[in-house]
Amino acid sequence: MKTKTENSFLKRYIIAIYFVITFLITIILGAAYMFTNNAFISPQYAPTIGLVLICGMLNNWSAWVKMNWNSVKTKKILLWMLVSLFLPVAVILISSLIISSMGNQFVIWKDTSLGYVITIITAMLGCITEEIGWRGYLLPMFAKKHNMFYSTIVVGSLWGIWHCKFTYGLSGFFLFVMLIICFSIFMAWVYMKTSGNLLCMILFHFGVNVGSVTLLQSREGVLFYALATTICVIICIPIVLKNKNEFFNKKIEKEMPTIKMNII
């Protein structure tokens, strides 16, 4: 049985504890994947497992109840789902076309029929389990005390750092994190416009993953990160300025407010 002091410590440092637990679980799952080479053992499950452990430690499962899983109820929600799916694909596609124009030609993603199916299924599972943690839990936790812009920058930074993507050196890692932060700003915009609809967050994440697999075979790297980040910044600036009241309000009271749905 936990003492009041232990519970107080957990509550005070809950975000840091959650991230550390999630990171450790990521390492364990990554090692398990390398050992078994099983596509269904993924480090992407770590944010959800971390949340389960945190809720168990606090004996408080309210975070799950508060998540917005509302399905398509209006045409506007459906529109935002389409925006969520195709916006990241558009950014990746434009970057891919520029890379092709520079001589690094597009490579078709070739796999077996089973391989395609497994990739799509595991990608979707990974998107679901990541977004339960990042936007289902961590973002609203930050947004209770800070404005949405600050909150999404911090969550985006943690999300990017969590990947430990040092494949392309320090410069590649830095640019990758910058790109993830930009994607997080897009996602925060959709999040606010849909009252925190988690399905939109999952679709956005899925668009990033599938766009990368289909359009960046053997071409992901520093150049892509730099191009995609530049494109994102160009798109992000007018979105943030147009929605500055939502992005820079002091904090979100209680749950996500019902925000009037209007594109930009």
N, C-alpha and C positions, 0 to 999 in steps of 0.2 A: 504493500500500500504506500502510495507516494505521500510525502509530507507537503505541507503548504509551501515550504521553502523550495522544494524540488519543482512543484507546479509553477511557482512564481518565476523560477529561473527559466523553465521551458517556455512560458508565455512571453517573457521579456526578450528572449533571443530566438524565438520560434522560427523566424525566417532564415537566420544563419544556420540553425540546427537542421532545418529542412534541407537546405542546399547541401550541407556537408553530408547528411545521410544519403541524399540522392546521388551525390558524386561518388560516394563509396559503393553504393549499389551498382552504379554505372560501371565501375572498375571490375566488380565481381561478375556482372553479366557480360562485359567485354571479354574477360578471360574465359568465361564459360563458352562464349561463341567461338573464340579462337581454338579452344580445345575440342569442341564438338563439331564445329562448322555447320551448325544447325541454324537455318535462316530464321526460325521461329524463336530463337533465343537472342533477344535484342537488348542492347543498352537503352534503347528508347523506352523500355518499360519502367525504367528507374524513377521518373518523376511521379508516376502513379503509385508504385510500391512505396516510395518515400512518404507520400501523403497518407497512405494506409498506416504506416508505422507511426507517423506523427499523430494522427487521429487516435490511434490505439494508446500511445503514450499519454495523451491528454484525456483519454476517455471522452472525447468530444467529436462527434461525426457530423456536426452541423455544416461543415465545409461542403460535404457531398450534397446535402439537401439544398443548399443555396445555388448550386450550379444551374445555369439556364440551358436546359436541353430541349427547349421548345422546338417542335418540328415546324415545317412550313405551314403557316396559318394564313398568311397574306401574300399577295403578289410582291409587296415590297421586301418581305423577308426572303422570298425566292430570288429577287433581284440582287440582294446583298450576298446571298450564297453564290450566285454566279460571279459577282465582283470578286468575292473571296477566292474563288477557284482560278479565275482567269487573269487577275492582276499580276500575281507572281509569275505565271506562265508567260505573260506578255513581256515582263521585264527580262526574263531569261531568254525569250525568243529574240528580242531586239539585240541583246548582248551577243547571242549566238550568231546573228546575221552580221554584226560588225566584225566579230572574230573571223567569220568565213571570208569577209571582204578583205581581211588582212592576210589571207593565205592559209589559215588553219581551217581546213575544210570540214564540213559536217560529216560525222560518222554515224551511220544507222545503228541503232541499238538492236543487236541480234541475240536471240535466245531461243530456247525451245518453247513450245506452247505452255508446258508446265512451268517453265522458268518465268514467263510473262505473268502467269496467274499468281505464282508464289510471290513475285516481286510486288505486284499490286496489293495482294492481301497483307503482306508484311508491312508494306509502306503505310497502308491505312491503319493497321493495328498500332504501328509506331506513332503515327500522327495523333491517334486518339489518346494513347497513354502519355504522350508528351504534353498535349494540350490540357489534359485534366490537371496536370501539375502546374504548367507555366501560366496559362490564362484562366484555368478553372479555379486555381487556388492562389498562386503567388501574386498575380497582377491585382486581383481585388484586395488582397492583404495589404499591399503597398498603397493602393488607392484609397484605403480608409484613412490614411494619415497624410498622403501627399497628392499633388495634382496628377492628372493622368499622364502628362508629358514626362514628368520626372519618373513616375512609376514605370512607364513603358521603356524608358531609357535604361533604367536599372535592371528590369526583368530581361530586356533584350541583351544587355551586357552579360548577365549571368547565363542566359541561354546560349549565347555565342561562346563564352569561355568554357562552359560545360562540355562543348564538343571537343575541346583540346585538339583543334585541327591545325597541327604543325607540319602537315605534309608538304606545304610549300614555303616553309621557313617562317621566320618571325613576321616578315612583311605580309606574307600570305595570311597568317593568323590574324594580324591586326586588321587587314582589309576584310577578312571573313567576318570578324566580329562587327565591323562597321556595317556590313551588308545585313547582318542579322538584326542589328539595331534598327536599320531602315525598314526592314520587313516588319519589325515589331511595331513601328509607328503606324504603318498601314493597318496592321491587325488591331491596334488600339482604336483607330478611326472606325473600323467596322464594328468593333466591340461596343463602342459608345452608341453607334447608330442602331444597334440591334439589342440594346440592353444586356450585353454580355452573352450573346448567343454562342454557345460552345461549338455548335455544328459549323458555324461560319469559320471559327478559328481552326477547326480540324480540316475543313476544305482548303483554307489558305495554305496551311502546312502541307497538305497533300499536293497542292499545286506546285509548291516549291520543290518537293521531293521528286514528283513525277516529271516536272519540267527539266530538272537537273539530269535525271536518268535518260530521258529521251532526246535531249538537245545538247548535252554536254559530254557525250562519250569521249573520253581521252582529251577533253579540252578544258576541264575545270582547272582553275589555278589563279595566279596573281592577276593576270590580264582580265579574266572574267570577273573576279571580285571587284577590281577597280572600275570596270565598265558598268557593271550592274549597280554598284554603289552610287556612281555618278548619276545614272538614270533615275534611281530611287530618290536621290536628294532633289533632283529637278521636279519630280512628281510630288514629293512630300511637302515641299515648301508651301505651295498654294493650298494644299489640303490642311496643313496646320494653321496657316494664317486665316483661312476661311472658317475654321472651327476652333479659333483660339480660346473662346470662352469655355468650351468643353475640355480642351486640352489643359488649360491653365487655371481652372477653378481650384480653389484651395485643396479640396478633397471630395471624394464621393461619399455622401452620407449613407450609412447603413449599406443597402444593396445598390446595385446599379440602378440609377433612376430611369424612368421611361422617357427616352429622348425622342423627340419628333423625328421621324425618319425622312430625311431628304438627302439626295445625293449631293455631296460637296456643299 
